[in-house]
Amino acid sequence: MAEKRILVVGAGTMGTALARMLAEGRAPGVAPAGVVDIDGARALELANAAGTRAFGDISTAVRETLPDAAYVATPDAQHRAPVEELAGLGIPVLVEKPLAPTAEDAEAMAEAVRRAGVHAEVNWLQRWNPPFAEAARAISAGELGEVRLFNGRLNHLVSSPRERLHWSGGTTPAWYLMSHLFDLALWLGRKRAVSVYALGGRGELAGRGIETYDWVHAIVRYADGADGVFEACWILPDSWPAASDLALRVVGTRGAADIDGGQQGLALASERYRYPAVLQWAPQRLAAFLRAAEGRTSTGASFEDGVAVTKLLVALHRSLESGAVERVE
């Protein structure tokens, strides 16, 4: 594959991770075209670190760099405008999850890319995590029979909302973490969510001036009678032995899968006990997006799936406020 150049829009946590990955050559054949952020200092700092150019707006960046595609990693509530602008400019776009925090924005973005005829995907990165990819293969082959239930968790260290995510007060662990679990259930089971009941707790983060939930639990009912129980927490102590506590159990009529996506299948004990992150699948995910943008394959990580997950999350947050089971639009 000839070298592709990606415009990074948003110089926060995820934009920084992707720009550095490209600059370090960990995605062969892909290079950064530039970094866009309304915070000029932040854009310049990341651009300098990645060996590329900084821009304050998308139109100038596209005109001067002619990127092959763009990666939108702005805060969740700020995805719509850059996606619509990039689509209007004919640029294939990979947008961070969740697609949007409202059904209106998610549907508008899906319509914008359809109208423009550009390729667009949601960066549901865990679909490329090897344990989940193997589970998907087994389920697709019918080894588990009909999927009947999910039980999953995705928890992060407390330093994530306190230090690394500067806009954590504007989101929740459900939007930021549980969205991955909802997408995995959608991908693995291909089931339509019809209702959700959620509970959550506050205190630790609010006591530090971050007005959001410490954790959220949710029970989801699907149209065919299957259900799922999900947990998202981001107040694990920083002494936790892995940056991410991710697991999903899938039970079907003929079998079950127990997936550990956090420890990545390797533990090392020498002077200390640790789980090194040795299975880096982000480059493979990016390569799959670029192949799909050329029409050579399909990843399935569509905006339509992004809209479905957004609608489930919207209903979940209504349930947190009402204390009742809420229907999914």
SEVO-370715 format. One record per residue: y, z, x of N, C-alpha, C in turn. Coordinates in pm, whole numbers. Atoms other than C-alpha are relative to their C-alpha. Layout:
N
REC      n_Y      n_Z      n_X     ca_Y     ca_Z     ca_X      c_Y      c_Z      c_X
REC        Y        Z        X        Y        Z        X        Y        Z        X
...
END
This chain:
329
REC      n_Y      n_Z      n_X     ca_Y     ca_Z     ca_X      c_Y      c_Z      c_X
REC     -119        0       85        0        0        0      124        0       88
REC     -123        5      -77      340     -101      143       79      127      -23
REC      -75     -126       10      577      188      208       88        0     -124
REC      -82      -20      118      744      319     -105      106      106       31
REC     -110      -94      -25     1073      509     -116       35       68     -132
REC      -20      -83      119     1127      794     -362      136       68        5
REC     -126      -72       14     1466      921     -478      -29      136      -63
REC       23     -136       50     1451     1300     -522      124       47      -73
REC     -112      -45       83     1673     1423     -807      -19      148      -30
REC       12     -145       14     1722     1798     -787      -50       60      129
REC       34      -55     -132     1723     1995     -462      -43      145       -7
REC       49     -137       13     1564     2314     -592     -139       16       60
REC      131      -32      -55     1215     2453     -535      -92     -120        8
REC       95      111        2     1010     2151     -641       54     -123       72
REC      -58      112      -73     1251     1888     -511      -10       20      150
REC       11      -31     -143     1254     2061     -174     -143      -19       48
REC      141       12      -40      874     2076     -165      -39     -146       17
REC       40      140      -10      836     1704     -233       74      -70      114
REC      -75       65     -107     1115     1593        3      -54       37      137
REC       55      -43     -129      970     1799      287     -139      -60       21
REC      132       61      -12      620     1668      214       12     -144       49
REC      -20      139      -41      748     1311      248       51       -8      143
REC      -58        3     -135      953     1388      559     -103       34      106
REC      102      -40      -97      652     1546      728     -116      -99        7
REC      104      103       -6      439     1236      664     -129       38      -68
REC      123      -43       65      190     1415      441      -38      -86     -121
REC       32       98      103      204     1133      184       11     -137       66
REC       -7      126      -76      117      824      393       52     -116      -85
REC      -53      117       69      315      517      296      111       30      -96
REC     -108      -38       91      582      710      103      107       74       80
REC     -110      -61      -72      926      811      232      112       36      -97
REC     -113      -34       87     1234      980       82      110     -107       10
REC     -111       96        1     1507      735      -25      134       72        3
REC     -123      -79        6     1767     1009      -77      -21      122      -87
REC        3     -122       81     1842     1341     -244      126        3      -86
REC     -112      -10       93     2063     1378     -553        7      141      -55
REC      -21     -131       64     2209     1710     -667      149       16      -25
REC     -142      -20       30     2535     1806     -836       61      103       94
REC      -45      -92     -104     2557     2083     -576       -4      -75      133
REC       -5       83     -120     2674     1881     -278      -57       67      123
REC       49      -71     -117     2595     2148      -21     -152        9       -2
REC      145       -9       12     2242     2192     -154      -65     -136       29
REC       53      134      -23     2184     1815     -156        5      -36      148
REC      -16       34     -142     2315     1777      199      -98       78       86
REC       92      -81      -78     2104     2064      332     -141      -56       -7
REC      135       54       14     1782     1918      190       -9     -139       63
REC        1      135      -57     1873     1561      289       -8        5      152
REC        4      -13     -145     1936     1667      647     -139       44       47
REC      133      -49      -37     1604     1854      658     -105     -109      -16
REC       98      105       27     1422     1549      518       32     -131       71
REC      -36      121      -73     1600     1295      736       43     -115      -90
REC      -42      104       93     1758     1108      446      145       24      -41
REC     -140       -7       41     2090     1071      260       17       88     -123
REC      -33      -85      114     2259     1303        9       98      -72      -93
REC      -87       61      101     2426     1192     -314       33      102     -108
REC      -41      -88      107     2615     1360     -595      -29      -55     -138
REC       32       60      130     2515     1117     -872     -108     -105       16
REC      116       89       -2     2221      900     -964       39     -146       17
REC      -33      143       -4     2396      567    -1014       36      -44      141
REC      -35       36     -138     2545      568     -663     -125       -2       88
REC      121       -9      -82     2214      675     -511      -89     -122      -23
REC       85      115       30     2022      397     -689       62     -127       56
REC      -67      121      -48     2282      134     -603       -9      -14      152
REC       -6        6     -145     2290      224     -234     -137       10       68
REC      131      -17      -65     1922      304     -170     -108      -91      -58
REC       99       86       66     1733       75     -416     -140       62        9
REC      130      -68      -11     1444      324     -454     -108      -70      -82
REC      112       54       77     1100      222     -574      -30       87     -121
REC       27      -93      110     1078      530     -798       86      124       22
REC      -77     -124      -11     1243      864     -865      -83      117      -49
REC       66     -126       37     1120     1222     -892      108       93      -52
REC     -100      -87       63     1318     1441    -1134      -49      143        4
REC       40     -140      -18     1298     1808    -1034      117       93      -29
REC     -107      -88       45     1606     1951    -1202      -59      112      -85
REC       52     -102       93     1573     2271    -1411      -44      -63     -132
REC       63       56      119     1370     2215    -1729      101      -54     -102
REC      -97       37      104     1672     2202    -1962       89     -115       43
REC      -86      107      -52     1835     1935    -1743      -81     -124       38
REC       82      118      -29     1558     1671    -1740       51     -124      -75
REC      -26      115       88     1684     1451    -2023      101      -99       58
REC     -105       92      -46     2005     1307    -1878      -45      -84      119
REC       43       84     -111     1860     1198    -1541     -113      -95      -35
REC      109       90       40     1545     1056    -1703       55     -119      -76
REC      -58      111       76     1749      852    -1949       81      -93       89
REC      -79       85      -90     1983      730    -1674      -90      -83       89
REC       92       73      -88     1699      633    -1441      -75     -108      -78
REC       68      100       82     1514      457    -1723       92     -118      -26
REC      -96      106       24     1829      262    -1804       24      -88      121
REC      -17       75     -124     1849      155    -1441     -129      -69       43
REC      127       67      -29     1487       34    -1449      -83       65      109
REC       71      -69     -108     1352      299    -1209     -119       77      -57
REC      114      -83       42      996      436    -1260       28      146       33
REC      -38     -140      -17     1020      811    -1299     -120       93      -17
REC       95     -111        7      799     1111    -1232       83      125      -22
REC      -83     -116       33      945     1420    -1400      -83      127        1
REC       72     -127       -8      851     1780    -1341      -34       52     -139
REC       40      -64      126      672     1977    -1609       88      123      -23
REC       33       73      121      738     2076    -1878      101     -112      -22
REC      -87      116       18      892     1750    -1999      139       43      -45
REC     -130      -46       51     1169     1930    -2190      -21      130      -77
REC       13     -127       72     1242     2266    -2358       18      -13     -151
REC      -11       21      145     1298     2112    -2704      -76     -127      -36
REC       69      119       47     1101     1862    -2910       96     -118       -7
REC     -100      108       10     1422     1661    -2964       19      -67      136
REC      -19       58     -133     1478     1616    -2590     -124      -74       47
REC      124       63      -45     1113     1539    -2520      -20     -135      -67
REC       19      126       71     1096     1272    -2789      105     -103       40
REC     -105       93      -44     1429     1122    -2680      -32      -60      135
REC       38       51     -132     1302     1091    -2323     -115      -99      -11
REC      112       92       20      977      931    -2437       49     -132      -58
REC      -55      122       58     1175      683    -2646       82      -78      103
REC      -82       67     -100     1411      608    -2355      -85      -82       96
REC       83       76      -94     1130      504    -2121      -74     -113      -72
REC       63      108       76      957      304    -2396       98     -115      -20
REC     -101      102       24     1280      122    -2476       33      -78      127
REC      -33       65     -127     1351       50    -2110     -119      -74       60
REC      119       66      -53      992      -57    -2043      -33       42      142
REC       30      -48     -135      967      156    -1728     -120       95       -3
REC      112      -92       -9      667      351    -1609       53      141       20
REC      -45     -139       -9      706      728    -1652     -117       93      -19
REC      105     -100       10      482     1030    -1603       59      139       12
REC      -31     -140      -22      499     1407    -1623      -84       48      118
REC       71      -42     -121      401     1578    -1298      -94      118      -30
REC      102     -102       26      102     1769    -1432      -91        6      123
REC       62        3     -132       -4     1840    -1075     -143       53        1
REC      132      -61       -3     -309     2052    -1158     -111      -99      -39
REC      103      100       32     -489     1743    -1292      -61      -59      128
REC       50       52     -127     -528     1646     -924      -59      109       88
REC       60     -111      -73     -644     1990     -809     -153      -21       -3
REC      141       42       -2    -1004     1916     -694      -93       74      -95
REC       93      -64       94    -1183     2189     -898       20      -47     -144
REC      -25       47      136    -1011     2073    -1218      -41     -146      -16
REC       41      139        7    -1073     1707    -1138     -151      -12      -17
REC      146        3       14    -1445     1777    -1099      -42       49     -139
REC       31      -46      135    -1448     1973    -1426       26     -111     -101
REC      -32      111       91    -1281     1677    -1599     -111     -105        4
REC      109       97      -11    -1552     1447    -1464     -123       46      -78
REC      118      -53       67    -1828     1676    -1593       16       -2     -152
REC      -24       -2      145    -1669     1712    -1937       -3     -142      -55
REC       -1      140       44    -1608     1337    -1962     -141      -58       -6
REC      138       48       -3    -1975     1277    -1876      -86       66     -107
REC       74      -65      107    -2078     1502    -2165      -85      116       43
REC       85     -107      -51    -2231     1773    -1948       20      133      -73
REC      -29     -124       71    -2063     2051    -2149      -14      -15     -150
REC        3       23      143    -2108     1892    -2488      141        0      -56
REC     -131       -8       64    -1822     1944    -2732       71      128       41
REC      -75     -118      -44    -1556     2180    -2592       41       82     -121
REC      -30      -88      114    -1515     2483    -2821      104      106       32
REC     -101     -102      -30    -1298     2731    -2634       47       -9      144
REC      -62      -12     -133    -1066     2783    -2337       43      145       21
REC      -54     -130      -37     -977     3103    -2155       63      -18      138
REC      -65       31     -127     -717     3062    -1883      116       91       33
REC     -116      -77      -45     -453     3235    -1676       66      -73      117
REC      -76       46     -115     -180     3130    -1436      109      102       25
REC      -91     -108      -33        6     3415    -1270       61      -22      138
REC      -71       15     -127      263     3418     -987       53      134       50
REC      -59     -118      -62      405     3672     -747      140       23      -56
REC     -130      -35       54      717     3856     -859      114      -61       82
REC     -105       62      -81      911     3700     -571       34     -140      -50
REC      -29      133       53      885     3365     -752      122        2      -92
REC     -120       -2       84     1128     3448    -1036      117       75       63
REC     -108      -80      -58     1325     3699     -828       72      -69      113
REC      -61       55     -121     1387     3493     -517       -5     -153        9
REC       15      143      -25     1257     3136     -523       52      -88     -114
REC      -45       80      114     1351     3017     -873      135       54      -46
REC     -133      -56       24     1726     3062     -900       40       -3     -147
REC      -33        8      143     1729     2972    -1273     -109       64      -86
REC      110      -61       75     1436     3194    -1379       48       72     -126
REC      -52      -63      121     1662     3374    -1628       19      -97     -114
REC      -15      101      103     1688     3046    -1816     -131      -59      -47
REC      131       50       43     1315     2999    -1865      -91      121      -25
REC       96     -108       23      999     3204    -1930     -128      -34       76
REC      129       34      -62      654     3233    -1771      -83      -96      -85
REC       72       97       85      527     3034    -2070       44     -142       34
REC      -49      133      -36      750     2735    -1995      -41      -36      142
REC       17       32     -141      711     2759    -1619     -147       -2       43
REC      139      -13      -44      343     2858    -1589     -100      -44     -106
REC       99       30      102      156     2840    -1918       -2     -147      -40
REC       -2      143       29      266     2480    -1965     -113      -72       74
REC      112       58      -73       11     2392    -1694     -132       22      -74
REC      125      -32       70     -266     2567    -1888      -13      -82     -128
REC        4       79      123     -173     2394    -2213      -32     -146       31
REC       30      139      -36     -178     2058    -2037     -145      -15       43
REC      140       10      -42     -515     2128    -1874      -93        1     -121
REC       83       -3      120     -661     2216    -2214       10     -132      -76
REC      -18      129       67     -511     1899    -2364      -76     -110       73
REC       65      102      -83     -642     1687    -2076     -152       11       -6
REC      144      -19       -6     -990     1838    -2061      -67      -12     -136
REC       63       -3      132    -1053     1877    -2433       48     -105      -97
REC      -59       99       90     -828     1609    -2590        5       52     -143
REC       -8      -63      131     -754     1843    -2879      146       19      -40
REC     -134      -16       54     -448     1867    -3103       22      145      -43
REC      -32     -138       37     -295     2216    -3124       69        2     -136
REC      -61       -8      134     -206     2320    -3480       73      131      -23
REC      -71     -128       18      -97     2685    -3447      -12       83      126
REC       -1      -86     -118      -18     2952    -3192       53      137      -39
REC      -49     -138       14       27     3330    -3186       25       53      139
REC      -36      -42     -135      205     3482    -2888       58      141        2
REC      -59     -130      -29      296     3822    -2747       51       -2      143
REC      -52       -7     -136      502     3904    -2441       65      133       27
REC      -63     -127      -38      658     4190    -2250      115      -22       95
REC     -117        5      -87      990     4250    -2075       19      135       67
REC      -32     -128      -64     1120     4514    -1838       25      -12      148
REC      -12        6     -145     1058     4454    -1469      110      -97       43
REC     -100       99      -40     1264     4137    -1436      136       31      -64
REC     -125      -35       65     1525     4246    -1692       71      112       75
REC      -59     -110      -77     1577     4560    -1485       67      -47      128
REC      -64       60     -118     1681     4331    -1198       99     -108      -38
REC     -102       93       45     1922     4130    -1409      -51     -138      -37
REC       57      129       37     1680     3845    -1494      -54       14     -142
REC       34      -22      140     1666     3831    -1873     -106     -100      -47
REC      111       83       44     1325     3681    -1937     -125       86      -13
REC      125      -72       16      967     3780    -2013      -68       21      135
REC       85      -25     -117      749     3941    -1747     -135      -69      -16
REC      129       64       29      436     3803    -1912       -1      -51     -143
REC       22       53      135      321     3606    -2216     -150      -23      -17
REC      137       31       39      -18     3591    -2389        6      -87     -126
REC       -1       88      117     -104     3321    -2643     -142      -33      -44
REC      124       50       60     -387     3229    -2878       35     -128      -74
REC      -27      131       57     -394     2862    -2972     -121      -45      -82
REC      105       58       84     -595     2711    -3258       19     -153       -1
REC       -3      145       -3     -685     2342    -3239      -52      -57     -132
REC       29       62      130     -737     2096    -3525     -147        2      -35
REC      144        6       28    -1116     2088    -3487      -63      139       -7
REC       54     -135        9    -1152     2469    -3504      -20       67      134
REC        6      -62     -133    -1167     2525    -3126      124       85       22
REC     -120      -77      -30     -930     2777    -2976        6       33      148
REC      -20      -37     -139     -790     2903    -2648       82      126       12
REC      -74     -122      -29     -664     3231    -2505       62      -19      139
REC      -71       33     -123     -399     3195    -2232       93      113       43
REC      -85     -105      -58     -207     3428    -1999       90      -61      107
REC      -94       37     -105      104     3368    -1789       82      123       36
REC      -70     -120      -48      250     3648    -1579       64      -34      133
REC      -57       24     -133      495     3635    -1290       64      126       57
REC      -41     -125      -66      524     3996    -1182     -115       57       84
REC      101      -49      -93      217     4015     -957       69       52      126
REC      -63      -51     -123      297     4223     -647      -10     -103      112
REC        0       95     -111      384     4025     -336     -113       24       98
REC      116      -25      -85       86     4188     -165     -125      -71      -50
REC      115       73       54     -145     3978     -385      -46     -102      104
REC       48       81     -112     -371     3776     -150       17     -150      -15
REC      -24      142       17     -277     3436     -293      131      -18      -76
REC     -129       24       65       52     3284     -408      -16      -28     -149
REC       23       37      138     -107     3170     -733     -136       53      -46
REC      124      -47       61     -371     3330     -957      -29      -91     -118
REC       24      105       99     -506     3034    -1150     -149      -12      -28
REC      140       14       38     -833     3020    -1341      -10      -50     -143
REC       23       50      136     -971     2844    -1647     -149       -7      -27
REC      139       10       46    -1300     2883    -1832       -2      -94     -120
REC       17       95      110    -1412     2600    -2060     -144       14      -48
REC      134      -17       57    -1708     2659    -2294      -23     -108     -104
REC       37      105       94    -1880     2378    -2477     -131       30      -68
REC      123      -20       76    -2181     2335    -2701     -124      -13       87
REC      115       19      -88    -2407     2246    -2406       16       63      137
REC      -22      -57     -132    -2252     2420    -2107      138       59       12
REC     -130      -63      -23    -1952     2591    -1951       43      -28      144
REC      -57       16     -133    -1723     2554    -1651       94      116       26
REC      -88     -107      -42    -1550     2834    -1463       75      -51      123
REC      -78       69     -102    -1267     2692    -1252       98       96       65
REC      -95      -81      -76    -1081     2881     -979       92      -96       74
REC      -94       93      -60     -774     2679     -894       96       66       96
REC      -95      -70      -86     -591     2945     -695      -49       18      142
REC       52      -27     -134     -819     3036     -403      -49     -127       70
REC       32      132      -55     -915     2668     -354     -132       -4       76
REC      135        9      -54    -1270     2748     -253      -17       41      144
REC       13      -42     -139    -1199     2892       92       66      135       21
REC      -54     -130      -40    -1156     3250      210      -31       20      147
REC       18      -25     -143    -1110     3349      576       25      146       30
REC      -17     -138      -42    -1155     3692      727       -5        6      153
REC       -6      -22     -145    -1044     3756     1085       76      129       20
REC      -80     -122       -8     -765     3998     1161       46       45     -138
REC      -33      -34      138     -683     3983      793      -77      -95      -92
REC       74       79       98     -835     3842      475      100      -89      -71
REC      -99       88       58     -663     3535      341      -67     -122      -63
REC       43      123       65     -695     3222      126       98     -110       39
REC      -95      105      -41     -529     2935      313       -2     -117      -98
REC      -12      114       92     -401     2648      101      -35     -127       75
REC       46      112      -82     -612     2379      264      -20     -129      -81
REC       23      119       81     -665     2142      -27      133      -44      -61
REC     -131       44       45     -327     1974      -58      -15     -131      -77
REC       23      118       83     -358     1733     -350      129      -65      -47
REC     -126       60       43       15     1664     -408       17     -144       49
REC      -14      140      -43        8     1347     -190      -85      -95      -84
REC       85       85       82     -284     1209     -393       61      -20     -139
REC      -62       12      130      -99     1283     -714      116     -101        6
REC     -113       91      -14      213     1099     -589      -48     -144       17
REC       55      134      -20        6      801     -473      -52      -58     -131
REC       51       46      129     -159      781     -817      114      -45      -90
REC     -119       38       78      185      772     -984       51     -137       44
REC      -53      126      -51      299      488     -758      -92     -117      -32
REC       94      107       38      -19      286     -818       14      -33     -148
REC      -15       23      144       25      333    -1193      130      -72      -31
REC     -129       66       20      391      227    -1169       -9     -149       29
REC       22      142      -32      267     -101    -1020      -98      -65      -98
REC       93       53       98       23     -141    -1310     -142      -15       50
REC      133       15      -59     -283     -103    -1088     -101      101      -52
REC       90     -103       53     -428      205    -1261       74       76     -108
REC      -63      -86       99     -357      464    -1528      -38      144       31
REC       29     -140      -30     -327      838    -1470      -21       82     -126
REC       11      -77      123     -303      955    -1831      101      112      -13
REC      -99     -109        4      -22     1199    -1743      127      -49      -69
REC     -103       72       71      195     1041    -2010      109       90      -56
REC     -106      -72       70      522     1140    -2170      -49       45     -137
REC       54      -41      130      327     1152    -2497      -72      134       10
REC       62     -130      -23      115     1435    -2357      108      105       26
REC     -111      -93      -26      438     1593    -2233       67       45     -128
REC      -59      -35      129      582     1582    -2585      -91       99      -73
REC       95      -89       69      265     1746    -2725        5      141       57
REC       -6     -133      -62      282     2032    -2474      133       68      -33
REC     -131      -57       35      655     2080    -2541       -2       56     -141
REC        4      -47      138      592     2110    -2916      -81      129      -13
REC       80     -123        2      322     2371    -2855       80      117       59
REC      -80     -105      -62      554     2569    -2627      117       43      -89
REC     -106      -34       95      837     2553    -2881      -54       93     -108
REC       61      -85      102      604     2699    -3144      -36      136       58
REC       31     -127      -66      488     2965    -2896      122       90        6
REC     -120      -84      -11      845     3083    -2842       52       43     -136
REC      -31      -47      135      904     3094    -3216      -88      120      -34
REC       93     -110       28      596     3318    -3238       41      126       74
REC      -47     -117      -74      733     3547    -2966      112       70      -75
REC     -113      -58       72     1043     3599    -3178      -40       53     -138
REC       34      -37      138      880     3616    -3522     -113      102       -8
REC      116      -87        5      565     3810    -3433     -109      -52      -92
REC       95       58       95      371     3572    -3657      -65     -124       62
REC       60      126      -37      137     3277    -3621       95     -112      -39
REC      -94      109       29      352     2962    -3600      -74     -134        8
REC       57      134        0      256     2606    -3685       62      -84      110
REC      -50       95      -99      287     2339    -3417       45     -124      -72
REC      -57      115       69      510     2054    -3530      -90     -122       14
END
